[in-house]
Amino acid sequence: MTSIYFDHAATTPMRAEAIAVYADAAAAGPGNPSSLHASGRAARGRLTGARDTLAELLGCTASELVFTGSGTESDNTALFGAASVQRRKGRTGIVTTAVEHHAVLHACQRLEEQGFRLTLLPVDEWGRVSAADAVEAIDETTAVVSIMAGNNETGTLQPYAEIGEIARSRGAVMHVDAVQAFGYESFDLHAMPIDLLSVSAHKINGPQGVGLLYIRRGTPFQPLLQGGNQERARRAGTENVAGIAAFAEAAKLAAGNINARRRHAEDIRAALLQALASELGNDAIVLNGHADLRLPHIANVSFLGIDSETMLMNLDLAGVEASAGSACTSGSLQLSHVLTAMNVPRERLQTAIRFSFGLGNTRAEAEKTAKIVATISARLRKR
Ligand SMILES: Cc1ncc(COP(=O)(O)O)c(C=O)c1O
């Protein structure tokens, strides 16, 4: 049985072009970009090429980009790195949203334990924060504001640019977690009110274990890791050269083809939702998240009457891979903090499934999935 992979928000298949670049770099032999000899210079050349590509795609300069080991590391580095310097200027407030990924939320909670004042902006029933709430929350004592671009569970987009204007006008550092949005939303960083931005390679058909952090020139920042002077002393540790080269290749094909990628994801999403509605009836399903202000590749659907775990297990047995929320909470099956913050009724909360789409998916897979869901629903309801 070939499975249908509808969990691209958790991780994506690495694309052939990126695998080829990875293999080429890995096969090139040893090469530490910090070494002065020829092999080192060759590795450094790959790193420089990748950084230049990414800088062009993001509208920033290459020296403002730091390679990390994951989106999580980028988020942590951004928050701890900026907050500690801001604190020295008497800024002790952290403002974020209740629906961030745990890479941001847990880092912010750690900062709170260290004496920062944490404000979690609420969201509406579609998972969006309001700029008006941000205006209230951000003041001259705010150190860092962290707002995700698009949510990983519902796809809902946040008004991060609007909030970035407010944050920067009040002297706070603005961080955006763009891990889900990069490759679907375009970023022109020098023109945007953003100081720090996190990206992850494995969400855009690149390798796992490679992240990127944009640090606008002049942003208050102190490195998290101590060690060598790699990445201009902003992230110690020998760079993952092959992974970074493959990441740049994947980024070129993702951020360089946003419109086509959006159309493809929208097409699969629409096909799945239409087919689910016709198989199950409109009353049996509820869409969680914003209907329009959203990323194209995520559909969070509650199948009323069937709890998420049972539905996921049955889908898996039938060869459909989806998720109950973010990947890290699905193992422990906690109720989603995102849907909870949206005040979604308990029944919808307990029955939510996240389908997420991308490279390789087809409309036929979406239609087949809807039929499989219908069969599972009918079987479970008969019990
Ligand atoms: C919005 C968001 N931020 C951060 C992360 C963490 O990225 P990584 O898996 O590369 O650590 C994820 C991963 O799911 C995410 O969706």
The ligand as an ORCA input file, in Angstrom:
! r2SCAN-3c Opt
* xyz 0 1
  C       5.850     27.565     13.232
  C       6.986     26.664     13.589
  N       8.030     27.147     14.271
  C       9.085     26.397     14.597
  C       9.148     25.067     14.254
  C      10.345     24.254     14.622
  O      11.133     23.967     13.491
  P      12.153     22.720     13.492
  O      11.322     21.496     13.338
  O      13.052     22.960     12.332
  O      12.874     22.769     14.793
  C       8.070     24.496     13.559
  C       8.055     23.057     13.234
  O       7.011     22.448     13.174
  C       6.974     25.316     13.211
  O       5.924     24.831     12.531
*
